[in-house]
Amino acid sequence: MLIGRMKVAIFPLAFIALLAAIGRGSDLYVPVSGLVVDLDANCGLTLEDGDRVARWRSQAPTQEPVDFIKRDQGRDLAGSGRPTLRKDIGALNGQPALVFCQQELVCLDEDRFDRLTTGSGHTWIAIVAPHPQRSGLKDVNSFFGNLRNGENYEGLWACFNDDNTVWWGVRNGVTFGRFDENNPKLSGPRLEAGVFRLVAGRMAAGAGTVALELFLDAASPFARKDIKVNPNANPSRMAVGQERDAIQHPGVESFDGEIARLLVWDRPLTDAELNLTMRRLRTLYFPNPTNHP
């Protein structure tokens, strides 16, 4: 009798600790353990001049709010770096997205996300649609990252080539290069312009050589590479719309496209967690499989 009562009491606590509802009254559940960023175009937005986004507040249950804000430093025209809110997108089941045209929002907390690549491991998931890319640094059109702004540019970045081939990687800061064993590049397929896809990356935890994985639409790895972890690396501010707080030349390494959701955990999700989360994101954003790859 006691065992039965214990099972009834323990199961809900474990379930609640693992999963929590995130979103506007939806049936979407994602793991909250280690969730450090949840940027949802449905909420947390501060708008200026109509539909220009000056701040995007993360909905992750962190102790202190995580804000990604407009960045005027380095730009000739104040406010030109703000993305635009696009509402009620049919291809997203009526969900909104932010449109970036070589623009960015930056979290100004310098050290908040350093641990993602220095031993804790991480997972990120984005619902993103590339547009045709404009001229800039060849094949570097980033939709988010926290590379250090100088020296060996350590950190993580997720990008598109100029032809919209999606890729991501981690730079450990041991050497400067594009690309080598300290700066691997995991490439996926070329994505169709204007079509939203579910893209994800995972870095294993540990202090030695760990695996990096790229996922597209499902929890089976599309690409895999190894990297040696550098616990002394010093990544920097996380930016959405570009790979770092690139105040020297804002927009040059930024992508053109749309982001509806960006989730980041400071741990590698398990295979089961990743599969469940991606399935539930697809249910929310792409309920009709015939309308999505």
MONOR-V524287 format. One record per helix or strand. SS is the DSSP state (alpha for helix, beta for strand). FROM is the first residue (numbers start at 0). LEN is the number of residues. If there is no record, write none. Layout:
ss;from;len
SS;FROM;LEN
SS;FROM;LEN
This chain:
ss;from;len
alpha;1;17
beta;18;3
beta;28;3
beta;34;6
beta;44;4
beta;51;6
beta;66;3
beta;83;6
alpha;89;3
beta;94;7
beta;104;2
alpha;113;4
beta;121;9
beta;140;5
beta;154;6
beta;164;7
beta;179;1
beta;182;1
beta;185;5
beta;196;7
beta;208;8
beta;220;8
beta;238;2
beta;253;1
beta;255;10
alpha;270;15
alpha;288;3
